[in-house]
């Protein structure tokens, strides 16, 4: 099952729909909710695949307008998650993914994986952004690991930034690779949810070697790296 219980997922789904309602014209919202109902009731993947691809055309790619109060409420619903810098099509796609029935594990995994397999860049961003909301969370570890190997900046940010999934489910080596990749690609590591809770001696050793290499090559070093190297954790 999902890392979030059914009640939490329902709350989040309703919350996302409210944000979409506040940002979309009535006819566009009606189109989206109709597609959501079609996805919930279809056996195959036609409606899901079509709607997922068509969402940008219908809802647009404008930045989401969200109030401070709504941001606080969202943090209470799912700590470490944020809609900061999200576009409307990204949120609409994540909401649509939450409509996929998950009672049949094999069918559920097949439907989501088919989207991953056929996805372009912006679709990948939405698919990886939805990691915290998928059922059977352990099944998506390899997907997340593959995403970390991506050279597409926005895809990396979808996995790294304000996403609770990696810190909760990735094994140590994979999480360490995520952090190192963040430094390699000059991402903002302060946006990695649960970073300090996952600090480990292997990560600190790797980061120390990284600093030594950059220093020897007379290259700059991101100041945050020293905080992680010196961080004291009960498990280290």
VMD Tcl script that draws the C-alpha trace (Angstrom):
set ca {
  {0.00 0.00 0.00}
  {0.95 3.67 -0.11}
  {3.13 5.21 2.59}
  {0.12 7.46 3.21}
  {-3.07 5.88 4.47}
  {-6.36 6.13 2.58}
  {-7.60 9.01 4.69}
  {-4.44 11.05 4.13}
  {-4.51 10.38 0.40}
  {-8.15 11.45 0.20}
  {-7.35 14.65 2.07}
  {-4.45 15.41 -0.26}
  {-6.47 14.61 -3.35}
  {-9.23 16.97 -2.18}
  {-6.65 19.62 -1.30}
  {-5.00 19.41 -4.72}
  {-8.40 19.67 -6.39}
  {-9.18 22.81 -4.40}
  {-5.91 24.38 -5.53}
  {-6.71 23.46 -9.13}
  {-10.23 24.86 -8.75}
  {-8.77 28.15 -7.52}
  {-6.45 28.31 -10.51}
  {-8.53 27.02 -13.42}
  {-11.60 28.19 -15.35}
  {-14.75 26.20 -14.62}
  {-14.86 24.49 -18.03}
  {-11.23 23.39 -17.71}
  {-11.79 22.03 -14.22}
  {-14.87 20.18 -15.46}
  {-12.78 18.60 -18.23}
  {-10.16 17.49 -15.72}
  {-12.61 16.01 -13.21}
  {-14.42 14.17 -16.00}
  {-11.10 12.65 -17.07}
  {-10.42 11.71 -13.46}
  {-13.72 9.85 -13.28}
  {-12.91 8.07 -16.55}
  {-9.55 6.97 -15.18}
  {-11.16 5.66 -12.00}
  {-13.63 3.50 -13.91}
  {-11.75 2.23 -16.98}
  {-10.12 -1.18 -17.06}
  {-7.50 -0.36 -19.66}
  {-5.26 2.70 -19.99}
  {-6.76 4.66 -22.88}
  {-8.29 7.46 -20.80}
  {-5.26 7.68 -18.51}
  {-2.75 7.85 -21.36}
  {-4.77 10.36 -23.37}
  {-5.61 12.67 -20.47}
  {-2.06 12.57 -19.11}
  {-0.73 13.71 -22.50}
  {-3.47 16.29 -23.09}
  {-3.33 18.06 -19.72}
  {-0.83 20.82 -20.68}
  {-2.98 21.76 -23.67}
  {-6.08 22.08 -21.50}
  {-4.82 23.48 -18.18}
  {-1.72 25.36 -19.34}
  {1.69 25.66 -17.75}
  {1.23 28.73 -15.56}
  {2.70 28.75 -12.08}
  {0.33 27.69 -9.32}
  {-1.07 30.44 -7.12}
  {-1.21 29.15 -3.55}
  {-1.73 31.15 -0.37}
  {0.54 31.07 2.67}
  {-2.26 29.46 4.66}
  {-2.69 26.74 2.04}
  {1.06 26.08 2.03}
  {1.00 25.63 5.80}
  {-1.97 23.28 5.55}
  {-0.16 21.22 2.92}
  {2.92 20.91 5.13}
  {0.70 19.61 7.92}
  {-0.88 17.05 5.57}
  {2.46 15.78 4.25}
  {5.59 17.10 5.99}
  {8.52 17.82 3.70}
  {6.38 18.26 0.62}
  {5.77 21.53 -1.21}
  {4.09 22.85 -4.34}
  {6.61 25.65 -4.57}
  {7.51 26.43 -8.20}
  {4.98 23.91 -9.53}
  {3.04 24.55 -12.72}
  {-0.65 23.82 -13.23}
  {-0.04 20.96 -15.64}
  {2.32 19.31 -13.16}
  {-0.23 19.40 -10.35}
  {-3.07 18.33 -12.64}
  {-1.03 15.34 -13.79}
  {-0.19 14.32 -10.23}
  {-3.87 14.64 -9.27}
  {-4.80 12.46 -12.26}
  {-2.28 9.82 -11.20}
  {-3.96 9.71 -7.80}
  {-7.18 8.61 -9.54}
  {-5.69 5.34 -10.81}
  {-7.32 2.44 -8.89}
  {-4.76 0.52 -6.83}
  {-6.74 -2.52 -5.66}
  {-5.08 -4.77 -8.23}
  {-1.33 -4.37 -7.68}
  {-0.26 -5.87 -11.01}
  {-2.71 -3.75 -12.97}
  {-1.79 -0.61 -11.03}
  {1.94 -1.04 -11.55}
  {1.41 -1.78 -15.23}
  {-0.57 1.42 -15.78}
  {1.91 3.72 -14.02}
  {4.95 2.02 -15.52}
  {3.52 2.37 -19.02}
  {3.44 6.13 -18.48}
  {7.05 6.14 -17.28}
  {8.15 4.07 -20.27}
  {6.58 6.45 -22.79}
  {7.20 9.73 -20.98}
  {8.90 12.86 -22.26}
  {10.67 15.33 -19.98}
  {7.71 17.23 -18.50}
  {5.76 14.01 -18.06}
  {8.71 12.54 -16.17}
  {8.70 15.56 -13.87}
  {5.08 14.86 -12.93}
  {5.61 11.11 -12.60}
  {8.56 11.54 -10.24}
  {6.77 14.31 -8.34}
  {4.01 11.80 -7.60}
  {6.35 9.32 -5.89}
  {4.98 10.09 -2.40}
  {1.43 9.33 -3.54}
  {1.81 6.02 -5.36}
  {0.51 2.81 -3.85}
  {3.08 0.07 -3.17}
  {5.90 2.55 -2.46}
  {8.69 -0.04 -2.36}
  {7.94 -0.88 -5.98}
  {9.12 2.56 -7.13}
  {12.62 2.46 -5.64}
  {14.25 1.35 -8.90}
  {12.35 4.06 -10.79}
  {13.66 6.67 -8.39}
  {17.19 5.28 -8.72}
  {16.95 5.51 -12.51}
  {15.69 9.07 -12.20}
  {18.71 10.03 -10.12}
  {20.90 8.94 -13.03}
  {19.10 11.37 -15.33}
  {20.94 14.34 -16.80}
  {17.73 16.38 -17.06}
  {17.79 19.09 -14.43}
  {14.03 19.39 -13.93}
  {13.69 15.64 -13.51}
  {16.41 15.61 -10.87}
  {14.73 18.47 -9.05}
  {11.39 16.65 -9.08}
  {13.04 13.79 -7.19}
  {15.29 15.90 -4.97}
  {13.30 18.99 -4.06}
  {10.58 18.90 -1.38}
  {9.94 15.23 -2.13}
  {9.63 12.99 0.97}
  {9.97 9.73 -0.98}
  {13.79 9.43 -1.35}
  {14.60 9.94 2.34}
  {11.92 7.47 3.35}
  {12.43 4.65 0.87}
  {15.79 4.78 -0.90}
  {18.51 2.46 0.44}
  {21.59 4.15 1.85}
  {23.75 3.84 -1.25}
  {21.03 5.26 -3.50}
  {20.27 8.14 -1.19}
  {23.98 8.92 -0.99}
  {24.11 8.95 -4.80}
  {21.22 11.41 -4.83}
  {23.06 13.79 -2.48}
  {26.33 13.51 -4.41}
  {24.48 14.06 -7.70}
  {22.93 17.17 -6.19}
  {26.37 18.59 -5.49}
  {27.73 17.49 -8.88}
  {24.87 19.24 -10.70}
  {24.88 22.27 -8.39}
  {21.38 21.70 -7.05}
  {20.13 23.32 -3.84}
  {20.70 20.56 -1.29}
  {18.77 22.51 1.36}
  {15.60 21.53 -0.56}
  {16.22 17.78 -0.12}
  {13.57 16.58 2.32}
  {14.92 14.53 5.21}
  {18.54 15.11 4.26}
  {19.94 15.32 7.78}
  {17.94 12.30 8.93}
  {19.77 10.19 6.34}
  {23.32 11.45 6.91}
  {25.63 8.45 7.31}
  {29.36 7.78 7.59}
  {29.63 6.47 4.03}
  {28.07 9.67 2.69}
  {30.39 11.81 4.79}
  {33.42 9.89 3.57}
  {32.34 10.25 -0.07}
  {31.70 13.96 0.35}
  {35.09 14.41 2.01}
  {36.77 12.76 -1.00}
  {34.73 15.00 -3.30}
  {35.89 18.10 -1.44}
  {39.51 16.95 -1.58}
  {39.30 16.42 -5.34}
  {37.76 19.84 -5.98}
  {40.19 21.57 -3.65}
  {43.17 19.91 -5.37}
  {41.80 21.10 -8.70}
  {41.38 24.64 -7.31}
  {37.62 24.49 -7.82}
  {35.00 26.00 -5.56}
  {33.14 23.91 -2.99}
  {29.51 24.43 -2.00}
  {29.56 25.59 1.68}
  {26.66 23.29 2.65}
  {28.85 20.28 2.03}
  {30.93 21.01 5.11}
  {27.84 21.06 7.28}
  {26.99 17.55 6.13}
  {30.53 16.27 6.59}
  {30.63 17.60 10.16}
  {27.04 16.68 11.00}
  {26.72 14.53 14.12}
  {24.04 11.86 13.96}
  {23.13 9.25 16.53}
  {23.44 6.48 13.95}
  {26.92 7.44 12.78}
}
mol new
graphics top color blue
foreach p $ca { graphics top sphere $p radius 0.5 }
foreach p [lrange $ca 0 end-1] q [lrange $ca 1 end] { graphics top cylinder $p $q radius 0.2 }
display resetview
